[in-house]
Amino acid sequence: MRVGLVVATSDEQRIVGRQVFPFIRGRIECPLPQNADLWAKLVPITGPEQDLMDATIEKDGTFQFHGMDAGDYLIIILDGHRVLVTQAVDGTGNQVVTIRLP
């Protein structure tokens, strides 16, 4: 008997039991403000409350959420505690979103 283990990269779906959880990957399109404390929050609109998630926005403007249930979500981009922009997103499958700062 041979057994193999494949390690999934961060942009693949996470499988738990018989359930496959989607991901939402995002990118800030315009130049990032200097010395900003940027982060993203994923807020469920129609999904369960436990799917509330935070993600750090990397220096290249990318961020990712994974493991949420299917549903409608709101992505909030913040600088510290100040809301910069929001964007609605459908979390029923793997999504890639581009967000432009004002």
TITI-511807 format. One record per residue (C-alpha): residue in three letters; chain; x, y, z. Coordinates in pm, 1 decimal. Example, Ala and Ser with C-alpha at 12.3 -4.5 7.8 and 13.67 -1.06 7.14 Angstrom:
2
[site ala, A, [1230.0, -450.0, 780.0]]
[site ser, A, [1367.0, -106.0, 714.0]]
***
This chain:
102
[site met, A, [0.0, 0.0, 0.0]]
[site arg, A, [132.1, 345.4, -94.9]]
[site val, A, [20.9, 657.7, 80.7]]
[site gly, A, [85.5, 1006.5, -49.4]]
[site leu, A, [36.1, 1344.4, 107.5]]
[site val, A, [-15.5, 1656.7, -99.4]]
[site val, A, [21.6, 1986.9, 82.6]]
[site ala, A, [-216.7, 2254.6, -50.5]]
[site thr, A, [-88.2, 2601.8, -122.5]]
[site ser, A, [-266.2, 2902.0, 25.8]]
[site asp, A, [-468.7, 2969.6, -289.7]]
[site glu, A, [-627.4, 2626.1, -305.7]]
[site gln, A, [-958.8, 2528.9, -151.8]]
[site arg, A, [-956.9, 2392.4, 201.1]]
[site ile, A, [-1138.2, 2060.2, 233.7]]
[site val, A, [-1282.5, 1957.0, 567.9]]
[site gly, A, [-1470.1, 1629.3, 563.5]]
[site arg, A, [-1696.0, 1641.0, 261.3]]
[site gln, A, [-1714.8, 2021.6, 258.4]]
[site val, A, [-1505.1, 2244.1, 32.3]]
[site phe, A, [-1457.5, 2599.1, 160.5]]
[site pro, A, [-1400.0, 2882.7, -87.3]]
[site phe, A, [-1150.0, 3166.7, -68.6]]
[site ile, A, [-1167.6, 3536.4, -147.7]]
[site arg, A, [-840.6, 3689.2, -262.3]]
[site gly, A, [-806.9, 4064.1, -307.5]]
[site arg, A, [-568.8, 4331.6, -424.4]]
[site ile, A, [-559.7, 4706.2, -366.8]]
[site glu, A, [-518.8, 4862.5, -711.1]]
[site cys, A, [-375.7, 5207.9, -641.0]]
[site pro, A, [-55.9, 5299.5, -451.7]]
[site leu, A, [-79.6, 5226.1, -80.0]]
[site pro, A, [-50.9, 5518.2, 163.5]]
[site gln, A, [285.6, 5550.0, 339.7]]
[site asn, A, [296.1, 5445.0, 707.7]]
[site ala, A, [-60.3, 5315.5, 691.2]]
[site asp, A, [-196.2, 5039.5, 915.9]]
[site leu, A, [-400.4, 4873.2, 639.7]]
[site trp, A, [-608.1, 4564.1, 702.1]]
[site ala, A, [-921.4, 4403.8, 561.5]]
[site lys, A, [-1229.9, 4273.8, 737.2]]
[site leu, A, [-1475.1, 4025.3, 585.9]]
[site val, A, [-1826.1, 4072.0, 723.7]]
[site pro, A, [-2097.4, 3814.7, 643.7]]
[site ile, A, [-2421.9, 3961.3, 511.0]]
[site thr, A, [-2609.7, 3634.8, 453.6]]
[site gly, A, [-2354.9, 3386.9, 592.3]]
[site pro, A, [-2308.8, 3280.5, 954.5]]
[site glu, A, [-2165.5, 3529.6, 1205.7]]
[site gln, A, [-1867.4, 3305.0, 1283.1]]
[site asp, A, [-1739.4, 3380.5, 929.4]]
[site leu, A, [-1631.3, 3729.8, 1040.2]]
[site met, A, [-1260.3, 3744.5, 946.1]]
[site asp, A, [-963.3, 3981.8, 943.0]]
[site ala, A, [-667.5, 3980.6, 703.6]]
[site thr, A, [-346.8, 4178.7, 688.1]]
[site ile, A, [-288.7, 4372.1, 368.2]]
[site glu, A, [61.0, 4291.5, 246.8]]
[site lys, A, [304.8, 4555.4, 117.2]]
[site asp, A, [212.4, 4458.7, -240.4]]
[site gly, A, [-157.5, 4531.2, -164.7]]
[site thr, A, [-277.0, 4170.8, -152.9]]
[site phe, A, [-491.3, 3999.1, 109.7]]
[site gln, A, [-685.2, 3672.4, 138.5]]
[site phe, A, [-969.3, 3515.1, 333.6]]
[site his, A, [-1031.3, 3140.7, 327.1]]
[site gly, A, [-1251.7, 2886.5, 499.2]]
[site met, A, [-1575.8, 3083.2, 496.9]]
[site asp, A, [-1917.6, 2940.9, 416.4]]
[site ala, A, [-2096.4, 3033.2, 94.8]]
[site gly, A, [-2289.0, 3358.8, 113.0]]
[site asp, A, [-2278.0, 3731.3, 51.3]]
[site tyr, A, [-2004.1, 3929.9, 224.8]]
[site leu, A, [-1884.1, 4284.8, 266.3]]
[site ile, A, [-1510.1, 4356.2, 248.8]]
[site ile, A, [-1408.5, 4657.8, 455.7]]
[site ile, A, [-1063.3, 4810.4, 400.0]]
[site leu, A, [-939.1, 4998.6, 706.6]]
[site asp, A, [-646.3, 5216.7, 804.1]]
[site gly, A, [-625.8, 5150.5, 1176.6]]
[site his, A, [-987.7, 5202.5, 1285.3]]
[site arg, A, [-1083.7, 5433.4, 995.3]]
[site val, A, [-1290.2, 5281.6, 712.7]]
[site leu, A, [-1140.9, 5364.6, 371.7]]
[site val, A, [-1367.2, 5169.7, 137.0]]
[site thr, A, [-1619.3, 4884.4, 130.9]]
[site gln, A, [-1707.3, 4637.4, -141.6]]
[site ala, A, [-1973.6, 4367.4, -159.0]]
[site val, A, [-1859.7, 4024.3, -278.4]]
[site asp, A, [-2028.0, 3690.6, -347.6]]
[site gly, A, [-1859.3, 3415.9, -145.6]]
[site thr, A, [-2020.3, 3116.7, -316.9]]
[site gly, A, [-1701.0, 3021.5, -498.5]]
[site asn, A, [-1340.5, 3124.5, -527.3]]
[site gln, A, [-1330.8, 3498.9, -589.4]]
[site val, A, [-1058.7, 3743.0, -686.7]]
[site val, A, [-1145.5, 4108.7, -624.6]]
[site thr, A, [-969.1, 4433.7, -703.2]]
[site ile, A, [-1037.6, 4729.1, -475.9]]
[site arg, A, [-950.5, 5090.6, -551.2]]
[site leu, A, [-881.2, 5326.4, -262.2]]
[site pro, A, [-1048.4, 5671.3, -285.1]]
***
